[in-house]
Amino acid sequence: MRSCLENALYGLYLAQNPESRETWLRRHDSDADKKKVKSEFKIGTFLELAKTVDPSEGKVAATLYERTIDYGAHPNERALMQSLQIKHEADIIEFKTTYLDGDSDQLRFLLKTLAQVGVCTLSLFRVTYRERFDILGVTASLDHIKKGL
């Protein structure tokens, strides 16, 4: 999900800054080009751009991006503790984590976040392809879907 959001944000940035496409494509041409890419292409910059072009969707993107980090993109306590089970028996302590198990709160949270990331990603692409989204009815569909998320 994090990668999906990042790709949408990169796409938005490159659509809004076409002169940066060459910079991005030349990342591996030299050490100087690599430094230039690392300096320019930062997630914070992309999230600020998203908030500028669509304040509501930019805020959603930022929230979802942080959530993907908090719940699994990086090793941390939230990612671990949401599914950790500790079992004490005599001289043995057993640690168990479950993923995508049954009808758990974690699974429902994951599925809702997955849907939110999908809708947010499409909404970010809509900024660039507004006319096409409108013609195809995607805008109306997104607006309808967002009401339940």
C-alpha positions as CSV (number, residue, x, y, z in Angstrom):
1,M,0.0,0.0,0.0
2,R,2.9,2.4,0.8
3,S,4.4,1.7,-2.6
4,C,1.1,2.3,-4.3
5,L,0.7,5.7,-2.6
6,E,4.3,6.6,-3.4
7,N,3.9,5.8,-7.0
8,A,0.8,7.9,-7.2
9,L,2.6,10.8,-5.5
10,Y,5.6,10.4,-7.9
11,G,3.1,10.5,-10.8
12,L,1.4,13.6,-9.5
13,Y,4.8,15.3,-8.9
14,L,6.1,14.5,-12.4
15,A,2.8,15.6,-14.0
16,Q,3.0,18.9,-12.2
17,N,6.8,19.3,-12.8
18,P,7.5,17.9,-16.2
19,E,11.0,19.4,-16.2
20,S,11.8,16.9,-13.4
21,R,11.2,13.9,-15.5
22,E,14.7,14.1,-17.0
23,T,16.2,14.5,-13.6
24,W,14.4,11.3,-12.4
25,L,15.4,9.3,-15.5
26,R,19.0,10.3,-15.1
27,R,19.3,9.1,-11.5
28,H,22.0,6.5,-12.3
29,D,24.0,8.5,-14.8
30,S,26.4,9.9,-12.2
31,D,26.9,10.5,-8.5
32,A,25.8,14.1,-9.1
33,D,22.6,13.0,-10.8
34,K,21.8,10.6,-8.0
35,K,22.3,13.4,-5.4
36,K,20.1,15.6,-7.4
37,V,17.3,13.0,-7.4
38,K,17.7,12.4,-3.7
39,S,17.5,16.1,-3.0
40,E,14.5,16.8,-5.1
41,F,12.4,13.6,-4.9
42,K,11.2,13.5,-1.2
43,I,8.0,12.1,0.1
44,G,7.4,15.2,2.2
45,T,7.6,17.4,-1.0
46,F,5.1,15.1,-2.7
47,L,2.7,15.1,0.1
48,E,2.8,19.0,0.3
49,L,2.1,19.1,-3.4
50,A,-0.9,16.8,-3.0
51,K,-2.2,19.1,-0.3
52,T,-1.7,22.1,-2.6
53,V,-3.5,20.6,-5.6
54,D,-6.3,19.0,-3.5
55,P,-6.2,19.8,0.2
56,S,-8.7,17.1,1.2
57,E,-7.1,14.3,-0.8
58,G,-3.6,15.5,0.2
59,K,-4.5,15.2,3.9
60,V,-5.9,11.7,3.3
61,A,-2.7,10.7,1.4
62,A,-0.6,12.0,4.3
63,T,-2.7,10.1,6.9
64,L,-2.6,6.9,4.9
65,Y,1.1,7.2,4.2
66,E,1.8,7.5,7.9
67,R,-0.6,4.6,8.6
68,T,1.3,2.3,6.2
69,I,4.5,3.1,8.0
70,D,3.0,2.7,11.5
71,Y,1.3,-0.7,10.7
72,G,4.0,-2.5,8.8
73,A,6.2,-0.7,6.3
74,H,8.8,-0.3,9.0
75,P,9.5,-2.5,12.0
76,N,7.8,-0.8,14.9
77,E,5.6,-1.5,17.9
78,R,2.3,-0.8,16.3
79,A,3.0,-3.3,13.5
80,L,4.1,-5.9,15.9
81,M,1.7,-5.4,18.8
82,Q,-1.5,-5.5,16.8
83,S,-1.2,-9.2,16.2
84,L,1.3,-10.4,18.8
85,Q,0.2,-13.2,21.1
86,I,2.4,-14.2,24.0
87,K,1.9,-17.6,25.6
88,H,3.6,-18.5,28.9
89,E,4.0,-22.2,29.7
90,A,6.4,-23.3,32.5
91,D,9.8,-22.6,31.1
92,I,8.7,-21.6,27.6
93,I,7.5,-18.3,26.3
94,E,6.0,-18.5,22.9
95,F,5.5,-15.5,20.6
96,K,3.0,-15.8,17.8
97,T,1.8,-13.3,15.2
98,T,-1.1,-13.8,12.9
99,Y,-1.8,-12.2,9.5
100,L,-5.0,-12.2,7.5
101,D,-6.6,-14.6,10.1
102,G,-10.3,-15.2,10.1
103,D,-12.5,-12.1,10.8
104,S,-10.1,-10.2,13.0
105,D,-10.1,-6.5,13.7
106,Q,-6.7,-6.4,12.1
107,L,-8.0,-8.0,8.9
108,R,-10.9,-5.6,8.7
109,F,-8.6,-2.6,9.4
110,L,-6.3,-3.9,6.6
111,L,-9.1,-4.3,4.1
112,K,-10.5,-0.8,4.9
113,T,-7.1,0.8,4.6
114,L,-6.5,-1.1,1.3
115,A,-9.7,0.3,-0.1
116,Q,-8.8,3.8,1.1
117,V,-5.4,3.6,-0.5
118,G,-6.9,2.5,-3.8
119,V,-9.4,5.4,-3.8
120,C,-6.8,7.9,-2.7
121,T,-4.5,6.8,-5.5
122,L,-7.2,7.1,-8.1
123,S,-8.1,10.5,-6.7
124,L,-4.5,11.7,-7.0
125,F,-4.4,10.5,-10.6
126,R,-7.7,12.4,-11.2
127,V,-5.9,15.6,-10.6
128,T,-3.8,15.0,-13.7
129,Y,-6.5,13.3,-15.8
130,R,-9.6,15.2,-14.6
131,E,-11.3,15.4,-18.0
132,R,-10.9,11.7,-18.7
133,F,-12.1,10.7,-15.3
134,D,-15.1,12.9,-15.7
135,I,-16.0,11.6,-19.2
136,L,-15.7,8.0,-18.0
137,G,-17.7,8.6,-14.9
138,V,-14.8,7.7,-12.6
139,T,-15.1,11.0,-10.7
140,A,-18.7,10.3,-9.8
141,S,-17.8,6.7,-8.8
142,L,-15.0,7.9,-6.6
143,D,-17.2,10.5,-4.9
144,H,-19.8,7.8,-4.2
145,I,-17.2,5.3,-2.9
146,K,-15.6,7.9,-0.6
147,K,-18.8,8.4,1.3
148,G,-18.5,4.9,2.8
149,L,-14.7,5.0,3.5
